[in-house]
Amino acid sequence: MRETIFDWLGKEFIGLSSEGKAGLPVPEQTGEIFQRFDRELRDAGLSLEQTVRTRLWARDSEGRNLGSAERVKILSGRARSASSSFIAPIHFDSEARVALDLLAMRPSQPGLAKTLKEYDPPIVPLRYLIYDEVVFLSGVTSTLPALENQVAEILSRISGSLADASTSWEKVVKVSFFLHRGQKLEALKESFGKVIRAASAQAEYALVDGYSAAGKLIEIEVTATK
């Protein structure tokens, strides 16, 4: 397991990453990772309830589906967080079928609660959460044909979520792009730039092999301040 502690946006964050234990069924691999994450967070005076974002990585579609279902069970109630999931065999150094990244945030005041906003009707991912004046959106995807069309639809949905959270693209601090390996990064940047001007936001890019459904070419996460 890898642990990183860093300051960002005036808050302290803890990032945890781990692959599952090879040989266990995917639900057990997922649950065991979260058990270890919870122990590490408790050693730091936190718990899974301070989780603000998770990313699930899987070798294949079945692993993604099983791991995602287990994650929903574990990160429920006050532990619910922004989330995303990807198929990316190259992500793994072991024979595990699932891996997780978790980001937790220490609030400026003890006992501060998250504001959780679901989609209407609710779906597996949370629409967004607000925690201590920071807004975390779950990854957003599209099934429209062609990358440019998917990016445009995704950005429209993200704009709606930012407005609903009483923030805007001007207050976005980070945009994370998870691009299908068969697509061109230059095309993604061009499609994004046609719609959004968020020059102050940090951008990060990763290549993956699949998502929750066939035909998806990009998943975008956004973090903003209030």
Secondary structure per residue as TSV (DSSP state, phi and psi in degrees):
chain	resnum	aa	ss	phi	psi
A	1	M	-	360.0	140.6
A	2	R	E	-109.4	136.0
A	3	E	E	-127.0	133.9
A	4	T	E	-130.4	131.2
A	5	I	E	-115.2	127.4
A	6	F	E	-150.5	156.9
A	7	D	E	-99.1	136.3
A	8	W	E	-159.3	136.2
A	9	L	T	58.4	29.7
A	10	G	T	75.8	12.8
A	11	K	E	-125.4	162.3
A	12	E	E	-99.2	129.9
A	13	F	E	-117.3	149.5
A	14	I	E	-123.4	123.2
A	15	G	E	-107.4	129.4
A	16	L	E	-123.5	138.3
A	17	S	E	-139.2	137.6
A	18	S	E	-160.6	150.1
A	19	E	E	-94.7	156.6
A	20	G	-	-72.5	173.5
A	21	K	-	-86.7	115.1
A	22	A	T	-56.9	141.3
A	23	G	T	101.7	-25.2
A	24	L	S	-82.1	151.4
A	25	P	-	-59.9	154.7
A	26	V	H	-56.0	-45.3
A	27	P	H	-58.4	-40.1
A	28	E	H	-69.5	-38.0
A	29	Q	H	-59.3	-45.4
A	30	T	H	-63.6	-47.7
A	31	G	H	-62.0	-39.0
A	32	E	H	-66.8	-37.5
A	33	I	H	-61.1	-46.7
A	34	F	H	-64.6	-33.1
A	35	Q	H	-61.6	-43.4
A	36	R	H	-67.9	-40.1
A	37	F	H	-59.1	-44.5
A	38	D	H	-62.5	-40.3
A	39	R	H	-62.9	-43.4
A	40	E	H	-63.6	-42.1
A	41	L	H	-65.9	-40.2
A	42	R	H	-65.9	-34.3
A	43	D	H	-62.5	-26.3
A	44	A	T	-95.2	6.7
A	45	G	T	83.1	16.5
A	46	L	-	-122.2	-171.6
A	47	S	-	-155.4	-177.3
A	48	L	G	-61.8	-19.1
A	49	E	G	-66.4	-19.4
A	50	Q	G	-93.2	9.5
A	51	T	E	-66.7	131.4
A	52	V	E	-113.0	-23.4
A	53	R	E	-155.8	140.3
A	54	T	E	-132.6	148.7
A	55	R	E	-124.1	130.3
A	56	L	E	-109.1	131.9
A	57	W	E	-116.5	138.2
A	58	A	E	-139.4	158.1
A	59	R	S	-77.3	-28.7
A	60	D	S	-152.0	175.1
A	61	S	H	-63.1	-41.2
A	62	E	H	-61.4	-44.8
A	63	G	H	-62.6	-39.7
A	64	R	H	-62.2	-45.6
A	65	N	H	-64.8	-44.9
A	66	L	H	-67.9	-42.5
A	67	G	H	-65.7	-40.7
A	68	S	H	-63.4	-41.5
A	69	A	H	-62.9	-39.5
A	70	E	H	-69.9	-37.9
A	71	R	H	-60.4	-41.8
A	72	V	H	-59.8	-39.6
A	73	K	H	-65.4	-41.5
A	74	I	H	-77.8	-45.9
A	75	L	S	-92.7	70.1
A	76	S	-	-113.4	170.5
A	77	G	G	59.3	-130.8
A	78	R	G	-71.8	-10.9
A	79	A	G	-89.4	-5.4
A	80	R	-	-58.9	141.9
A	81	S	-	-146.1	171.3
A	82	A	E	-64.4	147.7
A	83	S	E	-150.4	163.1
A	84	S	E	-156.0	166.4
A	85	S	E	-153.6	146.9
A	86	F	E	-144.0	152.6
A	87	I	E	-102.2	121.6
A	88	A	-	-160.3	84.4
A	89	P	G	-55.7	-32.3
A	90	I	G	-68.2	-14.4
A	91	H	G	-67.1	-21.3
A	92	F	-	-95.2	138.8
A	93	D	S	-101.3	-14.3
A	94	S	S	-116.9	-171.6
A	95	E	S	-90.9	10.6
A	96	A	-	-61.1	155.8
A	97	R	S	-102.2	-11.5
A	98	V	E	-144.8	148.4
A	99	A	E	-141.5	158.8
A	100	L	E	-137.9	143.6
A	101	D	E	-114.7	134.1
A	102	L	E	-128.4	136.5
A	103	L	E	-118.9	122.8
A	104	A	E	-117.2	151.7
A	105	M	E	-128.2	133.4
A	106	R	E	-85.5	117.3
A	107	P	-	-70.2	157.9
A	108	S	S	-71.3	-20.4
A	109	Q	S	-130.9	132.4
A	110	P	T	-59.0	141.0
A	111	G	T	83.6	0.4
A	112	L	-	-65.2	131.7
A	113	A	-	-98.5	152.7
A	114	K	-	-77.5	151.1
A	115	T	E	-102.0	118.4
A	116	L	E	-106.1	128.7
A	117	K	E	-119.7	118.8
A	118	E	-	-89.7	160.6
A	119	Y	-	-70.9	161.9
A	120	D	S	-122.5	106.8
A	121	P	S	-74.8	161.5
A	122	P	-	-60.9	144.0
A	123	I	-	-128.4	-176.0
A	124	V	S	-58.4	-53.5
A	125	P	S	-78.4	146.8
A	126	L	-	-67.5	146.6
A	127	R	S	-68.5	-53.6
A	128	Y	E	-164.3	165.9
A	129	L	E	-132.9	152.4
A	130	I	E	-119.5	127.1
A	131	Y	E	-139.5	114.2
A	132	D	T	53.2	47.1
A	133	E	T	72.6	13.5
A	134	V	E	-114.9	136.6
A	135	V	E	-110.6	125.5
A	136	F	E	-118.6	117.2
A	137	L	E	-96.2	139.5
A	138	S	E	-65.4	161.7
A	139	G	E	-61.6	141.3
A	140	V	E	-119.7	137.9
A	141	T	-	-130.3	176.7
A	142	S	-	-150.2	155.6
A	143	T	-	-115.5	13.4
A	144	L	S	-63.9	153.4
A	145	P	S	-70.7	137.4
A	146	A	S	82.5	140.0
A	147	L	H	-59.0	-45.0
A	148	E	H	-58.9	-41.2
A	149	N	H	-67.6	-39.7
A	150	Q	H	-64.1	-44.5
A	151	V	H	-60.0	-44.5
A	152	A	H	-61.7	-43.7
A	153	E	H	-67.2	-42.5
A	154	I	H	-60.9	-45.6
A	155	L	H	-65.9	-33.3
A	156	S	H	-63.9	-42.5
A	157	R	H	-66.2	-41.5
A	158	I	H	-63.8	-41.6
A	159	S	H	-58.6	-40.6
A	160	G	H	-64.6	-40.0
A	161	S	H	-68.4	-40.1
A	162	L	H	-61.8	-43.7
A	163	A	H	-63.6	-40.4
A	164	D	H	-63.6	-30.9
A	165	A	T	-88.6	8.8
A	166	S	T	61.7	40.3
A	167	T	-	-137.9	-168.1
A	168	S	-	-158.5	174.3
A	169	W	G	-62.0	-27.7
A	170	E	G	-64.4	-21.6
A	171	K	G	-106.4	8.7
A	172	V	E	-71.8	131.2
A	173	V	E	-108.2	-18.5
A	174	K	E	-154.7	135.4
A	175	V	E	-124.8	123.9
A	176	S	E	-111.7	123.3
A	177	F	E	-109.8	129.8
A	178	F	E	-118.9	98.0
A	179	L	E	-96.7	139.3
A	180	H	E	-61.3	137.9
A	181	R	T	-59.7	-22.6
A	182	G	T	-84.4	-1.4
A	183	Q	S	-103.5	164.8
A	184	K	-	-98.0	131.0
A	185	L	H	-61.1	-37.9
A	186	E	H	-62.6	-37.3
A	187	A	H	-66.9	-37.7
A	188	L	H	-63.1	-48.2
A	189	K	H	-61.0	-40.1
A	190	E	H	-65.3	-43.8
A	191	S	H	-64.4	-40.7
A	192	F	H	-64.9	-45.3
A	193	G	H	-65.5	-23.2
A	194	K	H	-69.9	-24.3
A	195	V	H	-108.7	-40.4
A	196	I	-	-124.1	138.9
A	197	R	-	-114.8	99.8
A	198	A	-	-130.1	60.0
A	199	A	T	-61.5	-28.1
A	200	S	T	-81.3	-11.4
A	201	A	S	-82.5	139.1
A	202	Q	E	-72.5	137.3
A	203	A	E	-117.1	136.8
A	204	E	E	-132.4	149.0
A	205	Y	E	-131.9	140.6
A	206	A	E	-141.0	149.6
A	207	L	E	-102.2	135.3
A	208	V	E	-133.5	173.4
A	209	D	S	-109.6	-9.1
A	210	G	B	-178.7	171.8
A	211	Y	-	-136.5	-154.1
A	212	S	S	-75.5	-15.2
A	213	A	S	-151.6	154.0
A	214	A	T	-66.2	149.3
A	215	G	T	94.1	-16.1
A	216	K	-	-76.2	140.4
A	217	L	-	-121.3	-10.8
A	218	I	E	-159.1	142.9
A	219	E	E	-128.9	134.8
A	220	I	E	-125.1	128.6
A	221	E	E	-108.7	148.6
A	222	V	E	-135.4	140.4
A	223	T	E	-124.0	135.3
A	224	A	E	-140.8	167.6
A	225	T	E	-107.3	165.0
A	226	K	-	-82.7	360.0
